[in-house]
């Protein structure tokens, strides 16, 4: 789980503020692509929104090259979702 720049999201008829992102892998073929589930969470770690992102092609091949695949997953997810990690 990582902290993010506060993000207001319309959810259930109300505006809620996401402060964290959580990731887990739902699929990885260990060759060309991976699917990750992300959850945007509030200050109490309650889920505001859940979605899925995919790493494919060169992005998948480069994922983990730094030696810290977990951190890179968060950086890539933030890029896909246009959110800022803090």
Secondary structure, 3 states (H helix, E strand, C coil): CEEEEEEEEEECCEEEEEEEEEEEEEEECCCCEEEEEEEEECCCCCEEEEEEEEEEHHHHHHCCCCCCHHHHHHHHHHHHHCCCEC
